[in-house]
Amino acid sequence: MTVRMPGRCARQWVQRTVVALVTMVTLVAAGVSSVQAQVRPDTLRKSDSVRVSVPVPSPDSGAARRSPEADSSLRARARQVADSLAKVKAGDTIRSPLARFETPRNMETVDRLRWRGDSIMGSGAINLADLLDRVPGITTYRSGWFAGLHGASLNGDASRIRIFLDGVELDAVEPRNGGMLDLTDVPIWNLDEVVLERSPGEVRVWLRSKTVTSITPATRVDIFTGDLNTNAFRGFLARRWRNGAVLQLGGQQIATQSGRVSAFGGTEGSTRLRSDGESQSFYARVGWSRGKLSVDGFANSIGRERDAHTPRTDYLALPSFKGQRREGYLRVGYGDTTRGFWSQAIMNALRTKQQGRDTTIITDGDTVVVEGDTIRGQTQHVVAVGYRGSWWTASLTNRLRPRAGTLEQAPVARAQAQWWKLDAGAWVERNGRDSTDRTELFARVRPVPWLAVVVGRSSRSPDDTTGRPAASTLRAEAAVKVKRLWFGGGVIRDDATVYGTLPLLGPTPSVIAANPATGVTVSANGRLYKDVYVDVQAVSWDAAQYNRPKTQIRTEIALISEWRSKFPKGQFGFNARLIFDSRSGVPFFYGPDEDPLKWTTEPAQVATGLLEIRLQRGTLFYQYRNLTGGQYEQIRGITMPPAVQMYGVRWEFSN
């Protein structure tokens, strides 16, 4: 008896240990599975400690009488459970991101023109025009709800708003656009970041497409509906592998109409008169990254069908439109633009196609011919290199566009530095897309924590062959912090210049001469009370100008909270906003130079309400545009829809 006891006790000790290990591993695996189903895979949180009492088997129990074969089987099962747990933990492995293009540092008195991730859709924007409305001096134009025409200009000139997707400039190559890009062709639902760089002379929009870093597969589904028979669906799928490969797919279908026909039908026999229609967009992204090296390809296809819009008496009609815009690029990148040395080479291809009529009829019977663009294509090649340090950054980018048998180059040099309480930067571009040289100098100084001052100057020198004169713009703004609110104001001075009309909105291509103009800006931004925020932006010019109203005011009050006292892990979110946009009449220029016409829109006031409630990874949202239901227009003679409601859900899943 005394000889056998040590061996028997040893076996009992091993059995007890294995049983305890299996029980704990099973509980941990169940907990990880539950967390994987409810918590974002790329969110790092401290795991909860769970203590469970495990009964110790007695010497006479069945566990103590198991054979060595049973012990081996138990150990094998324990190893399998441990291996499964290791695979679950590996599912949250973060891989190197695909290359991202350089984004500028903030040069505003308050950082308010940058959106990342969920905040893009949480802002209430349904397209890029809604975000551009936040910039003083930008005038947006809409002909309808979702599928209508959407455009924008800065100080009346559409060419002074430039849009870049992952470093590739989105060119308005269609002759019917006249240099203005239809913003309906720029989706924002598949983006990771939107940055509006507001320089004195132009606004550069930097878009960064969505990129996944976790190897846990992720999906997202958006379903919403609303007034005017609006129906929309979105789907997003992303998968990352341990070898660094990535696959992302997404699609969107939106249709809206105010007539009696199906929102998913064609235009034949349609009674829709408010520029309604439908739009489908699809995108795909594939790539691979390891360490500092990455290769990725991106493709985006948008097909649209828009009805003709019948205006009020004595105004031009907007013609119907049916066409596609397809764009894609292949990129090789090295390094990270957020730190250290980086370089990228991008080859982009663009193809647009228009189907349908190329003319529009004025009510008096005269015909205005709009140049057609049945099929258009263009390639763009981008080579960039730069370095970002702790207090300075510099880069050199060259954009090459083959046109008419020649290779047009547009080199850009950018530099920014931070020293003590001063931020300064410069942007120099030669022979831009419109044959214009641009030079910008800007600085921001914060001598004390409650004061910020921004000054800048931008000069534009078109090529002699364009016939346009050189011009410059000055901007000076200051903001003072009172408790948690920033109150600011400033001056914008625009020299006399010339710019083109907006053929996308109906008029024939022609040139407009603008007088020197001075605008005064006023702003208020910050936390009003606890989780209540306010953002007010206003600009008033000394006179109205073609495509630009005299006065614009945008006010937004938001209640944004995650109620951390009750939901410390962020499982709940509340987002309520009330937005009020007001603008005076906008003059539009029509007709030949010898007999021009000046038609001015009616003043417009539009109130919008937004409510979002997030539960874990699902977000319920409700949006009500034009709360008062009054008639308004943003394009001469084109009446926007009355009060419009939209509601639905955005739901993300991780597997």
Residue pairs with C-beta under 8 A, 6 or more apart in sequence:
11 64
11 71
12 57
12 59
12 64
14 71
15 57
15 63
15 64
15 66
15 71
16 56
16 57
16 63
18 71
18 74
18 75
18 78
19 54
19 57
19 63
19 74
20 54
21 78
22 74
22 77
22 78
22 81
23 52
23 54
24 52
24 54
25 78
25 81
25 82
25 85
26 81
27 50
27 52
28 50
28 85
29 81
29 84
29 85
29 88
31 48
31 50
32 85
32 88
32 89
33 88
36 88
36 91
36 216
36 654
37 654
38 571
38 616
38 617
39 45
39 569
40 617
40 654
41 91
41 92
41 214
41 216
41 218
41 654
42 92
42 94
42 213
42 214
42 216
45 569
57 63
57 64
58 64
66 74
90 215
90 242
91 214
91 215
91 216
92 214
92 215
92 216
93 214
93 215
93 242
94 213
94 214
95 213
95 214
95 215
95 240
95 242
95 244
95 246
95 289
96 213
96 244
96 289
96 290
96 291
96 292
96 294
97 211
97 213
97 289
97 294
97 336
98 211
98 246
98 287
98 289
98 294
98 296
98 333
99 289
99 294
99 296
99 331
99 332
99 333
99 334
99 337
99 342
99 344
100 166
100 208
100 211
100 336
100 337
100 338
101 164
101 166
101 167
101 206
101 208
101 337
101 344
101 384
102 167
102 337
102 342
102 384
102 386
102 388
102 393
102 395
102 414
103 193
103 195
103 206
103 208
103 337
104 195
104 197
104 204
104 206
104 414
104 416
104 425
105 393
105 416
105 418
105 423
105 425
106 114
107 197
107 198
107 199
107 423
107 425
107 442
107 444
107 454
107 456
108 198
108 444
108 454
109 444
109 452
109 453
109 454
109 477
109 478
109 479
109 486
109 488
109 523
110 452
110 479
110 486
110 488
110 523
110 525
110 526
112 134
112 525
112 535
113 134
113 135
113 195
113 196
113 197
113 198
114 193
114 194
114 195
114 196
115 123
115 131
115 193
115 194
116 192
116 193
117 192
117 193
118 619
120 188
120 189
120 191
120 193
120 194
121 188
121 189
121 650
122 575
122 612
122 619
123 130
123 131
124 130
124 577
124 579
124 608
124 610
124 623
125 131
125 188
126 146
126 623
126 646
127 146
127 150
127 183
127 184
127 186
127 187
127 188
128 150
128 163
128 183
128 186
128 188
128 194
128 205
129 140
129 142
129 150
129 151
129 152
129 183
131 188
131 194
131 196
132 138
132 140
132 152
132 161
132 183
132 196
132 203
132 205
133 140
133 554
133 581
134 196
134 535
134 537
134 554
135 154
135 196
135 198
135 203
135 537
136 492
136 519
136 521
136 523
136 537
136 538
136 539
136 552
137 154
137 155
137 492
137 519
137 539
137 548
138 152
138 153
138 154
138 161
138 203
139 152
139 153
139 154
139 156
139 547
139 548
139 549
139 552
139 583
139 586
140 150
140 151
140 152
140 634
141 149
141 150
141 151
141 152
141 153
141 502
141 505
141 634
141 635
142 148
142 149
142 150
142 634
142 635
142 640
143 149
143 150
143 274
143 275
143 309
143 318
143 634
143 635
143 638
143 640
144 256
144 274
144 275
144 276
144 277
144 306
144 309
144 640
144 641
145 228
145 230
145 256
145 274
145 276
145 625
145 641
145 644
146 230
146 232
146 254
146 256
146 279
147 184
147 254
147 255
147 256
147 275
147 276
147 277
147 278
147 279
147 304
147 305
147 306
148 184
148 274
148 275
148 276
148 277
148 306
148 309
149 182
149 184
149 275
149 306
149 318
149 504
149 505
149 635
150 182
150 183
150 184
151 158
151 180
151 181
151 182
151 183
151 502
151 504
151 505
152 158
152 161
152 180
152 183
153 160
153 161
153 180
153 502
153 547
153 548
154 160
154 161
154 202
154 203
155 473
155 494
155 514
155 517
155 545
155 548
156 499
156 512
156 514
156 545
156 546
156 547
156 548
157 497
157 499
157 500
157 547
158 178
158 179
158 180
158 499
158 500
158 502
158 547
159 179
159 180
159 434
159 499
159 500
160 201
160 202
160 203
160 499
161 181
161 202
161 203
161 205
162 169
162 202
162 203
162 204
162 205
162 433
163 169
163 170
163 181
163 186
163 204
163 205
163 207
164 170
164 204
164 205
164 206
164 207
165 186
165 207
165 209
165 327
166 207
166 208
166 209
166 298
166 329
166 331
166 346
167 331
167 344
167 346
167 382
167 384
167 397
168 327
168 329
168 346
168 348
168 380
168 382
169 380
169 399
169 433
170 181
170 186
170 327
171 181
171 350
171 378
171 380
171 401
171 433
172 178
172 179
172 180
172 181
172 182
173 350
173 352
173 373
173 376
173 377
173 378
174 352
174 354
174 373
174 376
175 371
175 372
175 373
175 376
175 503
176 354
176 358
176 370
176 371
176 372
176 373
176 503
176 504
177 503
177 504
178 500
178 501
178 502
178 503
178 504
178 509
179 434
179 500
180 502
180 503
180 504
182 504
184 279
184 302
184 304
185 302
185 304
185 325
186 207
187 252
187 281
187 283
187 300
187 302
188 194
188 207
189 222
189 234
189 250
189 252
190 209
190 210
190 236
190 250
190 283
191 207
191 208
191 209
191 210
192 208
192 209
192 210
192 211
193 206
193 207
193 208
194 205
194 206
194 207
194 208
195 205
195 206
196 203
196 204
196 205
196 206
197 203
197 204
197 205
197 206
199 427
199 440
199 442
199 456
199 458
200 440
200 442
200 456
200 457
200 458
200 473
200 474
200 475
200 492
201 438
201 440
201 458
201 459
201 460
201 472
201 473
202 438
202 458
209 283
209 285
209 298
210 236
210 238
210 248
210 250
210 285
211 246
211 248
211 285
212 218
212 238
212 239
212 240
212 246
212 248
213 240
214 240
215 239
215 240
215 241
215 242
216 240
216 654
216 655
217 237
217 238
217 239
217 240
217 654
217 655
218 236
218 237
218 238
218 239
218 652
218 653
218 654
218 655
219 235
219 236
219 237
219 238
219 652
219 653
219 655
220 234
220 235
220 236
220 650
220 651
220 652
220 653
221 233
221 234
221 235
221 236
221 650
221 651
221 653
222 232
222 233
222 234
222 235
222 648
222 649
222 650
222 651
223 232
223 233
223 234
223 648
223 649
224 230
224 232
224 621
224 646
224 647
224 648
224 649
225 231
225 232
225 646
225 647
225 648
226 623
226 644
226 645
226 646
226 647
226 648
227 641
227 643
227 644
227 645
227 646
228 256
228 257
228 258
228 274
228 276
228 641
228 644
229 255
229 256
229 257
229 258
229 262
229 263
230 254
230 255
230 256
230 263
230 644
230 646
231 253
231 254
231 255
231 256
231 263
231 264
232 252
232 253
232 254
232 255
232 648
233 252
233 253
234 250
234 251
234 252
234 253
235 250
235 251
235 252
236 248
236 249
236 250
237 247
237 248
237 249
237 250
238 246
238 247
238 248
238 249
239 246
239 247
239 248
240 246
243 288
243 290
244 288
244 289
244 290
245 286
245 287
245 288
246 285
246 286
246 287
246 288
246 289
246 296
247 285
247 286
248 283
248 284
248 285
248 286
249 283
249 284
250 282
250 283
250 284
251 280
251 281
251 282
251 283
252 279
252 280
252 281
252 282
253 278
253 279
253 280
254 278
254 279
254 280
255 263
255 264
255 277
255 278
255 279
256 263
256 276
256 277
256 278
257 263
257 270
257 272
257 276
257 277
257 307
258 272
258 273
258 274
258 276
258 641
259 270
259 271
259 272
259 273
259 276
260 271
261 269
261 270
261 271
261 272
263 278
264 278
266 305
267 277
267 305
267 307
267 320
267 322
270 307
272 307
273 307
273 309
273 310
274 307
274 309
274 639
274 640
274 641
275 306
275 307
275 308
275 309
275 318
275 638
276 306
276 307
277 304
277 305
277 306
277 307
277 321
278 304
278 305
279 302
279 303
279 304
279 305
280 302
280 303
280 304
281 300
281 301
281 302
281 303
282 300
282 301
283 298
283 299
283 300
283 301
284 298
284 299
285 296
285 297
285 298
285 299
286 296
286 297
287 294
287 295
287 296
287 297
288 294
288 295
288 296
289 295
289 296
292 334
292 335
292 336
293 333
293 334
294 331
294 332
294 333
294 334
295 330
295 331
295 332
295 333
296 330
296 331
296 333
297 328
297 329
297 330
297 331
298 328
298 329
298 331
299 326
299 327
299 328
300 326
300 327
300 328
301 324
301 325
301 326
302 324
302 325
302 326
303 323
303 324
304 321
304 322
304 323
304 324
305 321
305 322
306 320
306 321
306 322
307 320
308 317
308 318
308 319
308 320
309 317
309 318
309 638
310 317
311 317
311 318
311 636
311 637
311 638
311 639
312 637
312 639
313 363
314 363
314 637
315 363
315 599
315 636
315 637
315 638
316 360
316 362
316 368
316 506
316 507
316 590
316 636
316 637
317 360
317 361
317 362
317 363
317 506
318 360
318 505
318 506
318 635
318 638
319 356
319 357
319 358
319 359
319 360
319 370
320 356
320 357
321 354
321 356
322 354
322 355
322 356
323 352
323 353
323 354
323 355
323 356
324 352
324 353
325 350
325 351
325 352
326 350
326 351
326 352
327 348
327 349
327 350
327 351
328 348
328 349
329 346
329 347
329 348
329 349
330 346
330 347
331 344
331 345
331 346
331 347
332 344
332 345
333 342
333 343
333 344
333 345
334 342
334 343
334 344
335 341
335 342
335 343
336 342
337 386
337 388
338 388
339 388
339 389
340 387
340 388
341 386
341 387
342 385
342 386
342 387
342 388
343 384
343 385
343 386
344 382
344 383
344 384
344 385
345 381
345 382
345 383
345 384
346 380
346 381
346 382
346 383
346 384
347 379
347 381
348 379
348 380
348 381
348 382
349 377
349 378
349 379
349 380
350 377
350 378
350 379
350 380
351 375
351 376
351 377
352 373
352 375
352 376
352 377
353 374
353 375
353 376
354 372
354 373
354 374
354 375
355 374
358 369
358 370
358 371
358 372
359 367
359 368
359 369
359 370
360 367
360 368
360 370
360 506
361 367
361 368
362 368
368 508
370 503
370 508
371 509
378 401
378 402
378 403
379 401
379 402
380 399
380 400
380 401
381 399
381 400
381 401
382 397
382 398
382 399
382 400
383 397
383 398
383 400
384 395
384 396
384 397
384 398
385 395
385 396
386 393
386 394
386 395
386 396
386 414
387 393
387 394
387 395
391 417
391 418
391 419
392 415
392 416
392 417
392 418
393 414
393 415
393 416
393 417
394 413
394 414
394 415
394 416
395 413
395 414
395 415
396 411
396 412
396 413
396 414
397 411
397 412
397 413
397 414
398 409
398 410
398 411
398 412
399 409
399 410
399 411
399 412
399 433
400 407
400 408
400 409
400 410
401 407
401 408
401 410
401 433
402 408
408 431
409 430
409 431
410 429
410 430
410 431
410 432
410 433
411 429
411 430
411 431
412 427
412 428
412 429
412 430
413 426
413 427
413 428
413 429
414 425
414 426
414 427
414 428
415 425
415 426
416 423
416 424
416 425
416 426
417 423
417 424
417 425
421 445
421 446
421 447
422 443
422 444
422 445
423 443
423 444
423 445
424 441
424 442
424 443
424 444
425 441
425 442
425 443
426 439
426 440
426 441
426 442
427 438
427 439
427 440
428 438
428 439
428 440
429 437
429 438
429 439
430 437
431 437
431 463
432 438
434 462
434 466
435 462
435 463
435 465
435 466
436 460
436 461
436 462
436 463
436 466
436 468
437 460
437 461
437 462
438 458
438 459
438 460
438 461
439 458
439 459
439 461
440 456
440 457
440 458
440 459
441 456
441 457
442 454
442 455
442 456
442 457
442 475
443 454
443 455
443 456
444 452
444 453
444 454
445 452
445 453
446 452
446 453
449 481
450 480
450 481
450 482
451 478
451 479
451 480
451 481
452 478
452 479
452 486
452 488
453 476
453 477
453 478
453 479
454 475
454 476
454 477
454 478
454 490
455 475
455 476
455 477
456 474
456 475
456 476
457 472
457 473
457 474
457 475
458 472
458 473
458 475
459 470
459 471
459 472
460 470
460 471
460 472
460 497
461 470
462 468
462 469
462 470
468 497
468 498
469 496
469 497
469 498
471 494
471 495
471 496
471 497
472 495
473 492
473 493
473 494
473 495
474 491
474 492
474 493
475 490
475 491
475 492
475 493
476 490
476 491
477 488
477 489
477 490
477 491
477 521
477 523
478 488
478 489
478 490
479 486
479 487
479 488
479 489
479 523
479 525
480 486
480 487
480 488
481 487
481 526
484 526
484 527
484 528
485 524
485 525
485 526
485 527
485 528
485 534
486 523
486 524
486 525
486 526
487 523
487 524
488 521
488 522
488 523
488 524
488 525
489 520
489 521
489 522
489 523
490 520
490 521
491 518
491 519
491 520
491 521
492 518
492 519
492 520
492 521
492 539
493 516
493 517
493 518
493 519
494 514
494 516
494 517
494 518
494 519
495 516
496 513
496 514
496 515
496 516
497 513
497 514
498 511
498 512
498 513
498 514
499 511
499 512
499 514
500 509
500 510
500 511
500 512
501 507
501 508
501 509
501 510
501 511
501 512
501 546
501 589
501 590
502 547
503 509
505 588
505 635
505 636
506 590
506 635
506 636
507 588
507 589
507 590
507 591
508 590
508 591
510 589
510 592
510 593
511 593
512 546
512 547
512 589
514 545
514 546
515 543
515 545
517 541
517 542
517 543
517 545
518 541
518 542
519 539
519 540
519 541
519 542
520 539
520 540
521 537
521 538
521 539
522 536
522 537
522 538
522 539
523 536
523 537
523 538
524 534
524 535
524 536
525 534
525 535
525 536
526 533
526 534
527 533
528 534
528 557
531 559
531 560
531 561
532 557
532 558
532 559
533 557
533 558
533 559
533 560
534 555
534 556
534 557
534 558
535 554
535 555
535 556
535 558
536 553
536 554
536 555
536 556
537 553
537 554
538 551
538 552
538 553
538 554
539 551
539 552
540 550
540 551
540 552
541 548
541 550
541 551
543 550
544 550
544 584
544 585
544 586
544 587
544 600
545 587
546 587
546 588
546 589
546 598
547 586
547 587
547 588
547 589
548 586
548 587
549 583
549 584
549 585
549 586
550 584
550 585
551 582
551 583
551 584
552 581
552 582
552 583
552 584
553 580
553 581
553 582
553 583
554 579
554 580
554 581
554 582
555 579
555 580
556 577
556 578
556 579
556 580
557 577
557 578
558 575
558 576
558 577
558 578
559 574
559 575
559 576
559 577
560 574
560 575
560 576
561 573
561 574
562 570
562 572
562 573
562 574
563 572
563 574
564 570
566 572
571 615
571 616
572 614
572 615
573 612
573 613
573 614
573 619
574 612
574 613
574 614
575 610
575 611
575 612
575 613
575 614
576 610
576 611
576 612
577 608
577 609
577 610
578 607
578 608
578 609
578 610
579 607
579 608
579 609
579 610
580 605
580 606
580 607
580 608
581 604
581 605
581 606
581 607
581 608
582 603
582 604
582 605
582 606
583 603
583 604
584 603
585 600
585 601
585 602
585 603
586 600
586 601
586 634
586 636
587 598
587 599
587 600
588 598
588 599
588 600
588 601
588 635
588 636
589 596
589 597
589 598
590 596
590 597
590 598
590 599
591 597
599 636
599 637
600 636
601 633
601 634
601 635
601 636
602 632
602 633
604 632
604 633
604 634
605 628
605 630
605 632
606 625
606 626
606 632
607 626
607 627
607 628
608 623
608 624
608 625
608 626
608 627
609 623
609 624
609 627
610 621
610 622
610 623
610 624
611 621
611 622
611 623
612 619
612 620
612 621
612 622
613 619
613 620
613 621
614 620
617 651
617 652
617 653
617 654
618 649
618 650
618 651
618 652
619 649
619 650
619 651
620 647
620 648
620 649
621 647
621 648
621 649
621 650
622 645
622 646
622 647
623 645
623 646
623 647
624 643
624 644
624 645
624 646
625 643
625 644
625 645
625 646
626 632
626 640
626 641
626 642
626 643
626 644
627 643
628 643
629 642
629 643
630 642
631 639
631 640
631 642
632 639
632 640
633 639
633 640
634 640
